[in-house]
Each structure stands twice: as C-alpha cells, then as structure tokens.
Amino acid sequence: MNSLPFFHVDAFTGKPFAGNPACVCLLDEPRPDAWMQSLAAEMNLSETAFLLTEGDGYRLRWFTPKVEVSLCGHATLASAHILYETGRLAPGEIARFYTRSGLLTACLEDGWIALNFPVAPVEPAQAPAGLLEALGVEKPVFTGKKITAASYLIEVQDEQTVRSLSPDFPALLKVEARGITVTARSQDPSTDFVSRYFAPRVGINEDPVTGSAHCLLAPYWSDKLGKTALTAYQASARGGTLRLRCEGERVVICGQAVTVFSAKLHA
C-alpha cells in the first residue's frame, strides 16, 4: 500500500497553535468510509479532511471523530492551504471542491484564503427544551434555528456573556440540537461580532473556530448592522479571526492558515 501525504494545519490563524486544527489527507484512490472514520477518530481533532482528485478539482469529505459532516469551513480552508502551499495549485488558480454541500471554491486574496460558501438562513425559533439551561443563558436577545437543520443561533447581551459561558456539556448532549452558536456584538471597534460554537452531539464540545457557523452568522449580523463586509472573532480558548462578505446567496469567508507538520500515512 502506498504511503499518503498527511498534514496537520491550524486554520483561521496566522500563527501556530492557535485557530482551529485540522488534518488533511491526500488520497490516491477512494477509501472505505469506515477507514476514513477510523482515521478521523485516531487523529481526534474536530475535523479530518480527505481530498481525492476529481475532474477539474477535488472530492472533499470531512469527518469528526464520530461522524461525517456535510460542511466544514476550517478543514476546507486547511485543504486549500495545503493545495497552494505544496504547489498542487498555482497562486492564481481557483480550488474547486465537490462536496455534500455542492461545489465550494477557494482562492487567494492578499495572503488570505477566500472560501465561497452557501448562506444558511436562520429563522426565529424557540430554543429546544434544556438548551438555554445547559448553556447558562437566561434572557437571550434572539433565538433562531437554521432553516435546513437542527442548528441554533443565540444572541446574548454582550461580548462578556459569550466569553464567560461555561456550558454543562452532559446536559447539552441531551438537547435536540446538532450545533449551537452563541454570539454578541463585539466591544472591539475593529471587530463586528464575536461567537462561540458547541456541538457535543457530533463529538465536539467546543469548536475553536467554525467556518460553517459563519454561514449563519454573516447574514444575521449583516442584516442587523446594515453592512455586507464584516470582521468576526471566535472567542474560544485558541481563538480565530475571519473576514466575511455577504454576496446574495453566498458568503465569502476569508482566513489564514499555518502548516504545523507534514507526514506520510502508512495505514
């Protein structure tokens, strides 16, 4: 069996040991789903990405340690970063990814990687039983639900409330919610809003920086603040900065990434 190029990348950061770590595996042929799931569990990061050449781009799949997911921002950013850094794509080329969420593209913009993702509209909704209690949120400003999935968006009073959250994760695991984004307007004038993201049901208590969550956050804050270009900060322990542009039914999510190590996989 041939060895496979394998990389550990910190995404949505310009320095190592910050942002959101992801593994990127470059496949030479299709591999069984069970093999990819086992490797993701072995790596035990929030996401491991698998790339396989397909047509004019790459088939891209993402696995948490427990399940395959339909959309992942930071592992897509990590994948594009590796393609550019290793010379598989030239700086002026567009990265094309065929995924469960359709065609996703990425390109380089002034030293950042710009991902083109679909908007995820949110509608007002009552929080499912136990959610606010598990988060420790008493009086949310807004509670909404992603129209196409059981993912919730909760705005709270201020940035300090977001940063000080200490969820009861065993209780949160029992809540009928795949992912929960908590957000507030930023106190920093250089940043529009902050957020944190929790998803214990897919094996991630707290994700350090979540690109896909900003498919909800960008249109929400764009409408609220009356602007289409936004800067966001995900206030996890590792933290990460994102630049966002709302373009109709698409969101452009820009971030940086750093390769921490590369290796050869022999499994």
N, C-alpha and C positions, 0 to 999 in steps of 0.2 A: 504493500500500500504506500502511495506517495505521501510525503510529508506536506502539510498545508501551511501557508503563511498565516500567522496569527498575531494580532496586535491588541494591546491594551491602550485605550485612548481616554483622556479626560476631556469632556466636551462642555461647551459653554463656559470656557475659561481660557485665559492666555498664559496660565502658569500650571505646572504640575501639582497634583494633589489637591486640586480644587475642582469646582464644577461637578459634572456627573460622569463617572467612569463607565465605559462600555468596552466589551470585547468585540473585535471584528475578525471573522474567519472567512478567508477567500477560498471557496470551494473549486475543485477541478471537475466535479461531476455532481449530480444530485445525490444527496444523502437521505436516509430514512428520517422521518420526523422524530422517531424515538431517539435516534443518535443525536440529533440537534438538541432535543430537550435534555438529554443526559449531559451533554457538554455545557449547556447553559446552567444546569444545576451544579456541575463541577466548578464552574467559574464563580457562581454565587454572586454575580452582580445583578443590578436591576434589569440589565438587558445584554444579551449577546446577539450580534447581527451576523447573518450569513449571506454572502454575496456569491452569485453564480452568473457568469456571462450569459446574456440572452439578447439576441438581436442586436439592436443599436445601444444596448445598455446592460443592466444587471437585474436579475431577480433578487429581491431583497426580502428577507424574513427576519422577524425579531422574536426572541424567546426570553421570558423571565425565567427564574429558577423553577417556576411551576407550570407556566402556560405559554402558548404562542399568543401574541397580541397583534391587533390589526393596524396599529400606528404607533411609532416611537420616534420622537424628534431627536433626542440626543444620540441615539445609536445610528440614525440616518446621517446626522452631522459627522459623527465619528467615521462612518463608512466613506462619505465624500472626502473627508480629510485624508484618509488613507489612500484613496484613489489618486488624489492630487499629489500627495507627498511622495508616493512611490513612483510617480511618473506614468501610471496607467492611464491617467487623463492629463492632457496639457492644460496649462492655466486658463486658456480661452475656451476650452470645451465645456459643454454642459453635461453634468452627470444625470443619467436617466435611470430611475429605479422603478421596476414593476413590482407592485405590492398588493396586499389585500385591500388597501385603500386607493387603488388605482395608480396612475402614473404620478410619481413625485420627481421633481427635478431639483438640482442644486448647481450653483455657480459661485465663482469667486468674485467678491466685491470689496476692493480696498483692504485686502488682508483678512476679511471675514468671509465665511461661507454662508450664502443665502439659500435657504430651503423654501420651496414653494409648496405649501400645504393647503388642503381644503379647509374652509371655515367650518366650525362646529357651532351652529346656532344654539342658544340657550333660551329657554322659556321659563317664566316664573313657575315655581312648583313648591309644594310643601315638602319639608325635609322628611325623609322616612323615619319611622319610629327608632328612637335611640341615637340618631346621628348627632344632633346638637349636644346632647348629654355626654356622648363619648368624646366629642371634641372639646367640651368645656366652654361652649359658646351659648350665652344666654339670650341676647337680643340681636340677631343678625340684621344688617341693613337690607340685605337681599338674599333670597334663597331661590336658586334656579336649577334646572335639570337640562342636560344635553338632550336635544330632541330625539336623537337616534340611539341613545344608550343610557344605562343607569349610572351616569356620572354627574356629580353635583358641583355647583359653584355657589360659594357662600361668601358674601362680602360682609366684613365686620367693621367696627367703628374706626379703627386706626391701625397704623403700622405696628405699634407696640403690642396690640392684641394678637396680630398674626405671629409676631416673633416669639411671644411668650406662651403660645399654645403648647400644651403637654397632653396629647390625646391618650385616652385609655384604649390601647390597641386591642386587648382581648374583647372589649365591648364593641369597638369599631369593626372588628372582624365579623360580628354577628349582624351588622347592619346591611340591609339590601342595597349596597352601593359598590360599584366596581372601582370608582375613583372619586376622591373628594378634593376639590381645590378651594382653599381659603385665601381671600385676598383683601387688600385695602389700598387706599391711595398712599403714595409714598410721602414721607416727611422731607426727603431729599429733593431739592428742586431740579436736580439733573435726572431724576427717575420719576416716571409717571405712576407706577404702582408696584406693589410687592405681592408675593404669594408664597404659599407652601402647598405641597401635594402629598396626599396619603392614599395608599392603595393596598391595604393588608390582604384583601381578597385575591390579589394576583401575586402575593408573596413579597410585597414591597411596603413596609410600614410607612416610611417616608422616602420619597424620591428626591435626590439632591437638586436636580434641575430638569424640568419636564417640558420638552418642546411641544408635545401634543396638547398639553393643557393650555398652551397659549393660543391654540386654535379656538378655544372658548374665550380666553381672557382678552385677546386682542380686539375682537369685535365688541365685546361687552364694554371695555374701557374706551374704545374709540367712540362709541355712541354716547357714553357718559361724559367724556371730556371734550367731545367735538373736534377730534383730531385723528388723522389716519396714520401718522408716524409716531411711534411710541417707544419708550425705553422701559424695560422691566427688570426687576431683580427678584430672583427666587431666594428667599431668606432661610434656606436650610443651613445646617452646620457648615457644609462645604461652600454653598452659595454659588450663584452664577448670574451673568448679565446677558440679556437678549435685546436685540433691536428688532422692532416689528413694524411691518407696513400692511395695512388693510387695503386690499385691491379687489373689491367686489366680493366674489365667492371664494377668494383665495387669501391666504395670509402668508406673507414673506417673513420668515423667522431667520434672523442673522445671528451667528455665533462664531466663536473661535474654538480651536481645539489643539491639544498637545498630545503627541505620542509619548507614552511613559515607557513602554518596552515593546519589542517585537520578538517573535519566537517561531519555531516550527512545531506544528502539531503532528504527532505520530499515531494518534488513536484511530 
